[in-house]
């Protein structure tokens, strides 16, 4: 029998927790389970709801800590995980009933794959969403060496993927220098370790709008994603040059677009110059160029 650790970081999600935990209870499949909730200093009654609702769950751990951000909270869960696979779940998202077993089966049948993920869809009200979807669990796509895909954009949110626990621990989880956007830094690390498989069906269901969503603050989000990639380059100097040059192009082009959109006069020439370095794939102090490109966002953060 295989096994899954469900990791659920929580910060002020009382409105959603009953529905979220119900979706965990209803996960189909014959596998051993543990549930790890990390309450990251919630100021609403999230912790109380977790304690009450988790009585339905066997083998459940609840960690309560002061607010330190989603990356730290996620890493606490990773360190505690004892099962073969980790399934993450944001505390305002839900899973269809076949989500976990579908991803688990993909990983069990593919030793050359370290991570499997499905698609997502958004709904106005997760409370009234049916979760008994029927779909083809063999409709998948193998993604070999997904580093460039991970550099291009955030490939999935935490609720969409399952990963081999030993690999997640090997890369030391999320980059805590980026307090939020934890899935992007972790995706980059994991993409360096092995292949991914995409299940072509939305297994994770997200609310169209939820208070406190990171994505609500666009400038903050683009900065966090960009810094994650910058740190990844600095931490992995052995990366093949083609990946470094691709990352440089992504970051310098993104910063140049931001400068133009904000009509940042005196900054335009500097960031146009950095953009040209990236566009022409010039191998000159790549990490420094990326660091300079990312300074464009600093005066626009909330």
N, C-alpha and C positions, 0 to 999 in steps of 0.2 A: 504493500500500500504506500502511495506517495503522500506528501505532506506539504501544507501551505501555511505560512505566517502572514496573516492580514495585518498591515500596519496602517493605522488611521491617526494622523496628527489632527488636533482639534484646537481651534481658537475661535471662540464666540460663534458657535454654529448650533445653538440650542434650537433654532427654528427648524433645522433639517435632521437632527440626530435620530429622532424616532424612525423616520423613513429610511435613513441611511443604514441604521442597525438592522431594521427589518429586512433590507435587501441582503445583508450579510447572512442572516439566519436562513434565508431562502436559497442560498447558493447550492445548486445540485452537485452531486458527485460523491464517490466513495474515496475519500482521502482524509488523512489526519489534519486537524486544524488547530491553530492557536490565534488568538486575537490580541493585538497590542494597541491600546489607545494611549496617546500622549497628549494630555491636556496642557497646552502651552500658555498657561497663565490666563485662561478665559475669565472675563469679568461678568459674564452672564451665568446662567445655570447649566452650562454644558456639562461640567463635571458631575453634577447631581444626576443628570439624565443618563450619562454614561454608566454610572454606578447602578442605577435602577435597571436600565435596559439590558446591560451586559449579564444580568442574572440568567438570561436565556442562553448565554454562550458558555460552553465548557472551555476550560484552559484559556482563561482570559487574564491579561495583565493590564493594569491601569497605572500610568505614570502621570503624576501631577508636578509641574515645574513652573518656575517663573517664566514670563514671556521672553523667549530668545530667538524666535523666528522659525519659519517652517523647515529650513535646512537643518538646523540643530535638532528640532523635534523629530524629523525624519531619521536622522542619524541615531538618535536614541533608540528608535524602533529597530533599526537595522542591527545595532549591537545586541539587542535582546533576542532577535529572531533565532529560532532553533530548528525550524523546519527546512525542507529541501528547497522550497521556492518561497519567494516573497511576492505578495500581491498588495500593492498600495491602493489606498482609497482616500480621496479627499473627503472631508466631512460634510460637504454639501452636494456630493455626487452619489449616484446609485448604480448598481450593476444589474444587468439582466440575469435571470436565474442560471443560464448556462455559461456565463462569462468565465468564471474561474476554471471549471472543468475543461472548457474548450482550450484555454491558453495552456493549462497543465498538460493536456494530451499532446499539444503541439511540441512542447519542450521534451516530454517523455519520449516522443518518437523521433526526435532530431537531436542527436548528441552534439552535432556541430553548431548548434544554436544556443545562445545564452539568454536571449530575451524574446518574448512574444508579446505583441500588442494588437489590440483591436481599434476600431474607429470609435468616434463619439457622435452623439447628437444632443441637441439642446431642446428643452421643453419649457413651457411657461410654469408648469406646476409639477414637480417631481412626485408629490404625494398621490396624485391620481394617475400615475403612469403604470401601465401594465408591463410586466417584466418577463412574461412567458413566451418571448419571441422564438420563432422557429427559423433556422437558417442553416446554411451548409458550412459546417466547421472545417471542411477541407478546402474551402476557397481561400487560399493563402498565397502569399508572395514572399519568397526568400530574398533577403537583402544582404548580399555579401559585402563585407568591409564597408559598413555604413557610416564611416567617419565624415565623408563629404556631405551626406544627407543630414547628419546631426549638426554639422557646422552651418548648413544653409538656413535651417529654421528649426524651431522646437518641433520634434516629430510627434509628440504625444504628451498628454498630461498624466500625472501619476496614476489616476484611476484607470487608465487604458492598458497598463502593461503589467507583466509578471516577469520576474528575473530569477536566475539561479542564485540562491543565497550566498554560496561560497564566492561567487564572482563579485557580488555586491559588497561583501565584506572585504574582498581583496583590494578593491579600488577605494576603500575607506568612505563609501557613501557619498553624500553631497559635499560640495565645496561651501564650507560655512563662512567664507569671506563674502559670499553672495547670500545674504540672509534669507531672501525669498527666491522665487523662480528655481526652486530646488531641483525640479526634474530636468532642467536643461543642463546644469553642470553634471548631474549624474549620467544623463544620456551620453554626453561627450566622453566621459570616462569609460562607460560600458562599450561604446562604439569602437573603442580602441582594442577591446578585449575579444570580440568575436562577432558572429553574425546575428542578425535579427530576423524574425518572421512577422509579417503583417497579416492579421486575420481581417478579411475584407467585409467586416460587418460591425455596426456600432454596438459595442457591448457595454459601454459606459454612457450614462445619461446625466447631463449637466443642466442645472437651471440656467435659463437665459440671462438672468440677472440675480446676483446674490450680494448682499452687503459685505464689503470687505474684500471682494475679489481683487486679486493683484492686477488683473488685466484692466481694471477700471482706470488705473493711472498709467497711461500709455508711455509717458516720458520715463517714468521709473522702470517700467517693464523693459523698454528697449535698452536702457542703461544696464540693467541687471543681466540681460541676455548677452549684451556685448562684453561686459566685464567677465562673465563666465568663460567666454571664448578666449579673451585675452589671458586670463589666468591659466586656462588649459594649455595654451601655447607656451607660456613661461614654465609651466610644470613639466612639459614634455619636449625638451629640446631635441630629443632623438627622433621626433616625428619626421617622416620623409618631407623633403623640401616642397613637393607639390601640394601637400596639405597646408603647410605654413603659408605658401603663397596664396592659396585659395582663401584661407582665413583672413589674410591681410586684405584681399580684394573685397571680401564681404564686409569687413569692419570699416574700411576707408570709404567704400561706396555708401554704406548706411549713414555714416557721419556726414558725408558731403550732401546727401539728400536732406538730412536734418538741418544742416546749416542753411541750405537754400530755402527750405520751407519756412524757417524762422527768420529769414532775411537778416542774417547776422553779419552785416557789413564787413567789419574788420577781420572776421574769422574766415571769410569766404576764400581768400587767396591761400591761406594756410591749409585749409581742408581740401581745396581743389588740388593743391600740390600733393597732399597725402593720397588723394583719390587717384591721381596720375601714377604714383608709385605702385599702388595696388593694381590698377588697370593694366599697366605694362609689365606686371609680375617682376618688379625689380627686387632683387635679393639684397637689401641693405637695411640692417638693423630692424628686422621684421617686427619683433616684439615691441621695440620702442615706437615704431610707426603706429602699431595698433594701440598702444597705450596713449599716444598723443591724439589719435583719432577719437578715442573714447572720452576725452576731456570735454568734448562739445556739449555733452548732456548735463554737466555738473550744475550749471546755473538754472536748470529747469526741473529739478527734482522736488517733489513734495515732501 
